[in-house]
Amino acid sequence: MLDALLQAAGPLLATAFTLWGSPVTWLEVVAFALSLWMVACNLRVNPLGWPLAMAGSLLYALLFAQSKLYGEALLQVFFVIVAAWGWRQWLRGSLPDGTRLSVHRLSRRQRWQAGAATLAAWPLVGLMLKFGTDSDVPFLDALPTVGSVTGQLMLGRKLLENWLVWLVVNVISVGVFAFKGLWLTVLLYALFAVLSWAGWRAWQRQMANEHT
């Protein structure tokens, strides 16, 4: 099935230009543009970011599968599903007290629980990739994969800490994609790292404004 999808995406897999000795496909260019637009919307707590996330994730799923980053590819499929949930949360979600969903924080206990669950899932996903695929970087692929699941779920519930999770995930991802020669995606995730910090600051201000 994967081969059929890659064949169908043939025109998008054509080389748009070469960057630092590695070909950059039109698929990567379009996914890059959609992803930047998505993050710009997330910074402003604009629900349009979710359909953009769905479109960008589908394109990146194909790109990562072609590069044998199967953990990242499966993660993108997961992102599409969570994006549909997150879109609904941002439009109709509510807090436990019944008020409209707004930017808020995790409790200290919830932070520890989220961190422990993420670290426990990392070796499990790494072993699955090592023995179930031909990935040449199973554990390095697994770490940003499980971290991204945590970050995406937090983002869907407008939790402030999602930006710190994304900061860590994006820094690690820069190294993974550099190893694979996906240089435009390296640039994208480096920008994501900077925007993660900007998102943390922007949501702090928004949370302060919503509670005054």
N, C-alpha and C positions, 0 to 999 in steps of 0.2 A: 504493500500500500504506500509506503514511504517513497519507493522508487516512482510510483505512478504520480504522486503529488509533486515530486521534484521535476518530473518530466513535464507535467502540466504547467509548472511555473517556469518553464524554459526561458522565455524572453526576459523575465526578471533576474534570471541567473547569469545573464550576459554581463560582461565586464563594463562598468561605467567609466572607470579610470583606475590608475594604479597609484597606491599610496605606500611609500616606504618599501617598495619592491613587491608588494602583495596586491593582487587584483581586488577591487571593490565592486561588488555587483550592484545592479539597480535595486535588487531586493533589499540589500543592506542600506542603500541610500533612502529608499522610501520608509523603511522601518525606523531609521534614524530620525527622519523629519517628524513622523507621527509620534515618536516617543518624546521628543523635545516639546511638542505641542501639548502632549498629555501632562508632562510635569509642570508646564506653565499653568495649566488649568488646575492641577492639584494644589499649587502654591496659593491660588486664589480661592480654593475650596469650591471650584466650579464643577458641577456634575458632568460636563462635557468630557472631562478627562477619562471617564470610564469607557464610553464607546471607542474613544481613541486608543485606550489601552487594549481593548479587545482586538482591534484591527492590527495594531503594532505587534501584539503578542503572536498572532497567527503568522505574521511574516517572519518574526524572529524564530518561531518554532521550526520553520523550514530551513532557515539559515543555520541554526545550531545543529539540527539533525544532519545537514550536509557536512558539517565540521566535526561530526562524531561527539558532540557535546550533548549526550542524550539526556543527562539530568537537566540541563538548561532547556532543552527542547520540550521535555515533559512538563517542566515548570511553566513554560509559556502556555501550554494547553490548560494547565491548572489556573493560570492567570485569567484566561478567557472566562472560565466558570466563575471564579471569584469576582471578576469585574462585573458580571451580571448581578451578583449578590450585592457588591459594593454600590453599584448604581442605584439599586433599590433602597439600600440603607441611607444613602445621601438624600434621596428624594422623599422617603417615607419613614425612615428609621426613627427610633426614640431611645431615650436613656431609661435606666431602670425606674426612675421616678415618673415616667410617662411624658416628660417634656421632649420637645423636638431634639433630635440628635445634633449635638454641637461638639466643637473641639474640646477634649478633656484629657485627663491624665490617667495612667494606670496607678493603682495603689502599689505600695512597696511590695506586698505579697504577690501581687499579679506580675510585677517585674521579675521577681525571682522565679516564678512559675514559668513564665514565657522563656526566660533564659535557659532554665533547666531542660525544658521540653525541646528547645532548639538544639542544644548541645547533645542531648540523648539521641535525637533523630539523625545527627550528622553521620556517625559511623555506620548506622543501619543503612542509610541511603548510599553511603560510599561502598559498602559491601555489595549491595544490590547492583550498583553500576559496575563494580569490579568483576563480579561473577556472572552477571546477566547481560553485559554488553561488551563491545570491543573498545570501550573508552580507554584512553591512555593516561587520563588524569582523574580517576574515579573519585578520590577523596577531595581533591581540589575542586572538582566540579560539584561535589555534594554539599560543600560548606555554604557557598552562596545560594544554592538551591533551597536548602532548608531555611536559611536566613530570610530568603525572599518570601517564603510562605508565611513566616511570622510577620514580616513587614507588611505584606499585602492584607492580611487579616486585620492588623492594627489600623491600616489606612482606611479600610472599609468601615471601621467603627469610629473614625475621626479621632484616634488616639494620638496624642502629641508625640509619643515615643517612637512612632513609626519612622520618623525622619532619622533618628539616631541609628535604628536598625538598618535603614537603607544606606546610611553613610558607611557603615562597616561592610555591608554587602557590596556596595559599588567599588570600594577600594580593593577588595579581594578580586572582584570580577575584572578589574583592569588588568591584573596580573594573568588571570586565566585567558582572557581574550588576546593579550599580547603574545602569550605562548602559542596561540593558534593563528597568529598573524591577521586577526580581524581588526585592522587598525582603525577603521572608521568607528567601529563599535567600542574600541578602546577609548577613543576621543569622547564618544557619547557617555560612557560610564564615568570618565573623569569629570565631565560636565555634571553628570548626575551626582557625583560626590559633592561637588561645590553647591549644587542646587539643594542637596539634602540638608546642608547646614543652613542655607537660606530658608528652606521650608520650615526647619525647626524654629528659626527666629520669627518668621512670618506668622506661624501658628501660635507661638507664644503671645504675640501681640494681639492676634484675633481672640484668643482665649481670654486675655485680660479685658478686651473691649466687650466681650459677650457677658462678662461677669461684673461689669460696672453699671 
